[in-house]
Amino acid sequence: MDYERTPRLQVKWARRHIDLEKKREEYVKRLTAGEGRLLGRRRRPTGLEVSTDVRVVSKRAKPKKDLLTYGWRGAHCGMGVLWNCDLCGRAVIAQVGWPIEEEGREVAQEVLESLDDHGVAGWDTWGVDGLVFLAPEEYELEGWRRMTRYLELRLIRGQEKLKVARWGMVPLVLRDRTVRAWYEDANLRRRDVSWASDSVQIKGHDGIVASGQRRRLAGGMRTRAARALRRSPAVEFEARAWHCPESNRLYLVEALYGGEAEALYGAVESISCHEE
């Protein structure tokens, strides 16, 4: 992540442990001697003072991790961490930098301490551009879209799918319609699921709840058989959407599943649509 042509945050991770001492030595050499030969030119010393004895993240904040740190000072300052995690087997390297005229140490420590390589209590945090939510740790990223005033993340676990989306410029999206009318218009020709909707309050805002079943070739026969036995067909699709006036954003969470709807409920509950 860059700002004004200056790298501010760099993060690398791997699904295996690394040689921490060797990797830190490579980073220290790069900081003091530069990036190496470029177009036949020799390395030029950077003039940075580098220390490997700097407190960045406490081991209490990062338990079960083999942790090393480093920092540098000069025209550009910064600090970094390297660790191998005993719980998930991953390795992480991260560093935060700032111009010398700034007081960036506390911000850097806060950012680096916030990083983690596995979920908590079976849940992972997903997010981009302020859209942040929780999902069961078995879910993986299937796809994403990032457009002007629109974000979408799609996660998958086997046959189960979770979609979380956010719109800005809500007046252009709703066009004087209620959230329920907008959702019904947008999904009128949908063919992968059959559903019914109702208006509800979500997080104190006007919203919609929709639920139904996946469409199959024998879906109509299965539904009629369930009704004959006076049983409701299993709910396999659910959606929640709401408009937050405080942030003037529209949120949507949809889930296709075969068992419990934990992913949908967890995502909805974990989204902060506006600052309290």
C-alpha positions as CSV (number, residue, x, y, z in Angstrom):
1,M,0.0,0.0,0.0
2,D,1.5,3.3,-1.1
3,Y,0.9,6.9,-0.3
4,E,2.4,9.9,-2.2
5,R,4.7,7.4,-4.0
6,T,6.1,6.1,-0.7
7,P,5.4,2.5,0.4
8,R,3.5,2.6,3.7
9,L,2.6,-1.0,4.3
10,Q,4.0,-4.2,2.8
11,V,2.8,-7.7,3.8
12,K,3.9,-11.1,2.5
13,W,2.7,-14.4,3.7
14,A,3.2,-18.1,2.9
15,R,1.6,-21.4,3.9
16,R,4.8,-22.8,5.2
17,H,7.4,-21.8,7.7
18,I,10.5,-19.9,6.6
19,D,14.0,-19.3,7.9
20,L,13.3,-16.2,9.9
21,E,17.0,-15.2,10.7
22,K,18.0,-15.6,7.0
23,K,15.0,-13.7,5.8
24,R,15.5,-10.8,8.2
25,E,19.2,-10.6,7.2
26,E,18.1,-10.2,3.6
27,Y,15.7,-7.4,4.5
28,V,18.4,-5.6,6.6
29,K,20.9,-5.9,3.7
30,R,18.3,-4.4,1.3
31,L,17.6,-1.5,3.7
32,T,21.2,-0.6,4.1
33,A,22.8,-1.5,0.8
34,G,19.9,-0.9,-1.6
35,E,18.1,-3.2,-4.0
36,G,21.2,-4.4,-5.8
37,R,22.6,-3.9,-9.3
38,L,20.3,-2.1,-11.7
39,L,21.2,-1.5,-15.3
40,G,24.9,-2.2,-14.5
41,R,25.0,0.3,-11.6
42,R,26.6,-0.7,-8.3
43,R,24.7,-0.8,-5.0
44,R,24.6,2.6,-3.3
45,P,24.3,2.7,0.5
46,T,20.9,4.0,1.6
47,G,22.2,5.9,4.7
48,L,19.6,4.2,6.8
49,E,20.4,3.0,10.4
50,V,18.9,-0.5,10.9
51,S,18.4,-2.2,14.2
52,T,17.3,-5.8,15.0
53,D,16.8,-5.0,18.6
54,V,13.6,-2.9,18.5
55,R,10.3,-3.6,20.2
56,V,7.5,-3.7,17.6
57,V,4.9,-6.3,18.7
58,S,4.9,-8.0,22.1
59,K,5.0,-11.8,22.2
60,R,2.0,-11.6,24.5
61,A,0.0,-10.0,21.7
62,K,1.2,-12.7,19.3
63,P,1.2,-16.0,21.2
64,K,2.3,-19.3,19.6
65,K,4.5,-17.4,17.2
66,D,8.2,-17.5,16.7
67,L,8.7,-13.8,16.3
68,L,11.6,-11.5,15.1
69,T,11.5,-7.7,14.6
70,Y,13.6,-5.0,12.9
71,G,13.5,-1.2,12.4
72,W,15.2,1.5,10.5
73,R,15.7,5.3,10.7
74,G,16.8,7.9,8.2
75,A,15.1,10.1,5.7
76,H,12.5,7.3,5.7
77,C,11.7,5.4,8.9
78,G,9.9,2.1,9.6
79,M,9.6,-1.1,11.5
80,G,8.8,-4.7,10.6
81,V,8.0,-8.1,11.9
82,L,8.6,-11.7,10.8
83,W,7.0,-14.8,12.4
84,N,6.2,-18.4,12.0
85,C,2.9,-19.4,13.5
86,D,2.8,-22.7,15.4
87,L,-1.0,-23.0,15.1
88,C,-1.6,-22.6,11.4
89,G,1.8,-23.3,10.0
90,R,2.0,-20.0,8.1
91,A,4.7,-17.4,7.9
92,V,4.2,-13.6,7.8
93,I,6.5,-10.7,6.9
94,A,5.2,-7.2,7.3
95,Q,6.6,-3.7,7.6
96,V,5.3,-0.1,7.9
97,G,7.2,2.9,6.9
98,W,6.8,6.7,7.2
99,P,8.8,9.9,6.4
100,I,11.1,11.1,9.2
101,E,9.0,14.3,9.7
102,E,6.1,12.2,10.8
103,E,5.6,10.5,14.2
104,G,4.6,7.1,12.8
105,R,5.9,4.7,15.4
106,E,2.6,4.2,17.3
107,V,0.6,3.9,14.1
108,A,3.0,1.3,12.8
109,Q,2.8,-0.7,16.0
110,E,-1.0,-0.6,16.0
111,V,-1.1,-1.8,12.3
112,L,1.4,-4.6,12.7
113,E,-0.2,-5.8,16.0
114,S,-3.6,-6.0,14.2
115,L,-2.3,-8.5,11.6
116,D,-3.0,-12.1,12.0
117,D,-2.7,-15.2,9.9
118,H,-5.7,-17.3,11.0
119,G,-9.2,-16.8,12.3
120,V,-10.5,-16.7,15.8
121,A,-12.9,-19.3,17.2
122,G,-13.5,-20.7,13.7
123,W,-14.1,-17.3,11.9
124,D,-12.0,-15.4,9.5
125,T,-12.2,-11.6,8.8
126,W,-12.7,-10.5,5.2
127,G,-12.7,-6.9,4.0
128,V,-11.8,-4.3,1.5
129,D,-12.2,-0.5,1.5
130,G,-14.1,-0.5,4.8
131,L,-16.5,-3.4,3.9
132,V,-15.5,-5.8,6.7
133,F,-17.3,-9.0,7.8
134,L,-16.7,-12.4,9.3
135,A,-17.1,-15.8,7.6
136,P,-16.4,-19.4,8.7
137,E,-12.8,-20.2,8.3
138,E,-13.4,-23.0,5.8
139,Y,-14.7,-20.4,3.2
140,E,-12.4,-19.4,0.4
141,L,-12.5,-16.5,-2.0
142,E,-14.3,-17.4,-5.2
143,G,-14.3,-13.9,-6.8
144,W,-14.6,-10.2,-6.3
145,R,-15.7,-7.0,-8.0
146,R,-14.5,-3.5,-7.2
147,M,-16.2,-0.7,-9.2
148,T,-17.0,2.9,-8.7
149,R,-19.3,3.0,-5.6
150,Y,-19.6,-0.8,-5.6
151,L,-17.9,-3.7,-3.8
152,E,-18.6,-7.4,-3.9
153,L,-16.9,-10.4,-2.4
154,R,-17.9,-14.0,-3.2
155,L,-16.8,-16.8,-0.9
156,I,-17.3,-20.6,-1.3
157,R,-17.1,-23.8,0.7
158,G,-17.9,-26.8,-1.4
159,Q,-21.5,-26.3,-2.7
160,E,-22.1,-23.4,-0.3
161,K,-21.7,-19.8,-1.4
162,L,-21.7,-16.5,0.4
163,K,-22.0,-13.1,-1.3
164,V,-21.5,-9.8,0.4
165,A,-21.9,-6.5,-1.5
166,R,-22.1,-2.8,-0.8
167,W,-23.3,0.1,-2.9
168,G,-22.7,3.8,-2.6
169,M,-24.7,6.5,-4.4
170,V,-27.8,4.9,-3.0
171,P,-30.3,7.3,-4.6
172,L,-29.1,6.2,-8.1
173,V,-29.6,2.6,-7.1
174,L,-32.9,2.7,-5.3
175,R,-34.5,5.4,-7.4
176,D,-37.2,6.2,-4.9
177,R,-38.0,2.5,-4.4
178,T,-38.0,0.7,-1.0
179,V,-35.3,-1.8,-0.4
180,R,-37.8,-4.6,-0.9
181,A,-39.0,-3.2,-4.2
182,W,-35.4,-2.7,-5.4
183,Y,-34.4,-6.3,-4.5
184,E,-37.5,-7.8,-6.1
185,D,-36.9,-5.8,-9.3
186,A,-33.2,-6.8,-9.4
187,N,-33.9,-10.5,-8.9
188,L,-37.1,-10.8,-10.9
189,R,-35.6,-13.0,-13.6
190,R,-33.4,-15.0,-11.4
191,R,-33.2,-18.7,-12.4
192,D,-30.9,-20.3,-9.8
193,V,-33.2,-20.0,-6.9
194,S,-36.9,-19.5,-6.1
195,W,-37.6,-17.2,-3.2
196,A,-40.1,-15.1,-1.3
197,S,-39.4,-11.8,0.5
198,D,-40.6,-9.7,3.4
199,S,-39.8,-6.2,4.8
200,V,-37.9,-6.2,8.1
201,Q,-35.7,-4.0,10.2
202,I,-32.0,-4.8,10.1
203,K,-29.6,-3.0,12.4
204,G,-32.4,-0.5,12.9
205,H,-32.7,0.2,9.2
206,D,-35.3,-0.6,6.5
207,G,-34.4,-3.9,4.9
208,I,-35.6,-7.1,3.4
209,V,-35.3,-10.8,4.2
210,A,-35.6,-13.3,1.4
211,S,-35.5,-17.1,1.6
212,G,-36.2,-20.1,-0.7
213,Q,-34.8,-23.1,-2.4
214,R,-32.3,-23.9,-5.2
215,R,-33.9,-24.5,-8.6
216,R,-33.5,-28.1,-9.8
217,L,-35.0,-30.0,-12.7
218,A,-37.2,-31.9,-10.2
219,G,-37.6,-28.9,-8.0
220,G,-41.4,-28.5,-8.6
221,M,-42.0,-32.2,-8.0
222,R,-40.0,-32.1,-4.8
223,T,-41.9,-29.1,-3.6
224,R,-45.3,-30.6,-4.3
225,A,-44.3,-33.8,-2.6
226,A,-43.2,-31.9,0.5
227,R,-46.6,-30.1,0.6
228,A,-48.5,-33.3,0.2
229,L,-46.6,-34.5,3.3
230,R,-47.4,-31.2,5.0
231,R,-43.8,-30.4,5.2
232,S,-42.1,-27.2,4.1
233,P,-39.2,-27.7,1.6
234,A,-35.8,-27.1,3.2
235,V,-34.6,-23.5,3.1
236,E,-31.4,-23.4,1.0
237,F,-31.2,-19.8,0.0
238,E,-31.4,-16.7,2.2
239,A,-30.6,-13.0,1.7
240,R,-30.6,-9.9,3.8
241,A,-30.4,-6.3,2.4
242,W,-30.7,-2.9,4.1
243,H,-30.1,0.8,3.5
244,C,-28.1,2.6,6.1
245,P,-29.0,6.4,6.0
246,E,-26.1,7.3,8.3
247,S,-23.5,6.1,5.8
248,N,-25.8,6.3,2.7
249,R,-24.9,2.8,1.7
250,L,-26.8,-0.2,0.6
251,Y,-25.8,-3.6,1.9
252,L,-26.6,-7.1,0.6
253,V,-25.7,-10.6,2.1
254,E,-26.8,-13.7,0.2
255,A,-26.1,-17.3,1.0
256,L,-26.7,-20.7,-0.7
257,Y,-26.2,-23.6,1.7
258,G,-27.2,-27.1,2.5
259,G,-27.2,-27.0,6.3
260,E,-27.0,-24.2,8.9
261,A,-27.1,-20.6,7.7
262,E,-24.2,-19.7,10.0
263,A,-22.3,-17.9,7.3
264,L,-25.2,-15.5,6.4
265,Y,-26.0,-14.7,10.1
266,G,-22.3,-14.2,11.0
267,A,-21.7,-11.9,8.0
268,V,-24.8,-9.8,8.7
269,E,-24.1,-9.4,12.4
270,S,-20.4,-8.6,11.9
271,I,-20.9,-5.8,9.4
272,S,-20.7,-2.3,10.9
273,C,-22.7,-0.2,8.4
274,H,-22.0,3.1,10.3
275,E,-20.0,4.4,13.2
276,E,-21.7,4.2,16.5
